[in-house]
Amino acid sequence: MSTVAFDVAAARARFPALASGLAFLDGPGGTQVPQSVIDAVASCLRDANANVEGPFETSRGADAIIAEAHEAAARFLGATHEEVGFGQNMTTLNFALTRALGREVRPGDEIVVTRLDHDGNVAPWLELAHDLELVIRRVDFNEEDGTLDLDDLAAQLSERTRVVAFPWASNALGTITPVRRIAELTHEAGALAWVDAVHYAPHGPIDVAAVGADVLICSPYKFFGPHLGLFFGRKELIERWRPYKVRPSADEPVAHRFETGTLSHEALAGTTAAIEHIESLGWDAIQAHERELGQRFLDRLPNAYRLHGPPTMEGRVPTFSITHPERSPDDLGADLGARGIATWPGNFYAVDVMERLGLPQGTLRVGFVHYNSAEEVDRLLAALEELG
């Protein structure tokens, strides 16, 4: 257990939305933003609201914001600035990137996805397979603890495998996958490791080189920033791809070729501020605090509820899916909302997870991030006891 101190009151004071009294336990669906992000967005719109590469002050300000965002994103992912790019959101980016890769595959080639995935890392491959006559293979997970079945992964790989697309952490069950090991198995098969880090990014450090990712995608609005998508592509890979883009747009840096149209400069400014917010707190302190919150929840969850996913804080982030034998997730979510507690009922676009678990109504999902407090956990547990 880390001994790094975390001042949750000071962290919460950075987030204006928390003053409302609502317990924001809906972080997996999108986090709140600190005042520094709000200020950065406002400053961009006030002082640098212009298109790029113009011979005047506000345009130069926009250029600086874009450059700073790429540098911050590179730090955040352990990459270089020419290997990171932005887009409207993770799903839109993934459709664009998979289409670019599609120029290199042939009918009968195989794409491996997992049943733990958010559909944002499944549907683009399904559509590509439809268009190009590819084969989709699915890796199962263990129902008892929500862990990915690595033996099944090995069985799905073949000489025709071109990509293994998988989540760093399940947005439904909270499971953390062994990213480096999956990438090793993938590379041994001669395929690309395509990582969805959307759900992991608010909870721990990312180093794309250390884990062996070829492509990694995440979403700043899940780690305390504005609505935006962010991707990493290994330079040797993406520089050979031909992106779908307009002819006048630049070809260098290589990742920026995938940034079609004019980006949301204000969202880029906010993303830089969000990354700086995380850097100012430090991952050790964040992870220690989140682990304490998650353990508190697990230790005191009323017996009437069933937890789906890892039963302890080992191998998971503090995201929990629960069900009640007599109450639907929708009813529970509505009753908690009426008590000023924000949670999410449903499938969270993790459609294969819910199908595999036989839960057509989905689950009630509770998620903690660093701005949540022990008091909020206790408030939730008391409400669950009352409702159960």
Buried (B, 14 or more C-beta within 10 A) or exposed (E): EBEBEBEBEEBBBBBEBBEEEBBBBBBBBBBBBBBBBBEBBEBBEEBBEBEEEEEEEBBBBBBEBBEBBBBBBBBBBBBBBBBBBBBBBBBBBBBBBBBBBBEEBEEEBBBBBBBBBBBBBBBBBBBBBEEBEBBBBBBBBEEEBBBBBBEBBEEBBEEBBBBBBBBBBBBBBBBBBBBBBBBBBBBEBEBBBBBBBBBBBBBBBBEBEEBBBBBBBBBBBBBBBBBBBBBBBBBEBBBEBEBBBEEEEEEEBBBBBBBBEEBBBBBBBBBBBBBBBBEEBEBBBBBBBBBBBBBBBBEBBBEBBEBBBBEEBEBBBBBBBBBBEEBBBEBBBEBBBEBEBBBBBBBBBBBBBBEBBEBEBBBBBBBBBBBBBBEBBEBBBBBBBEBB
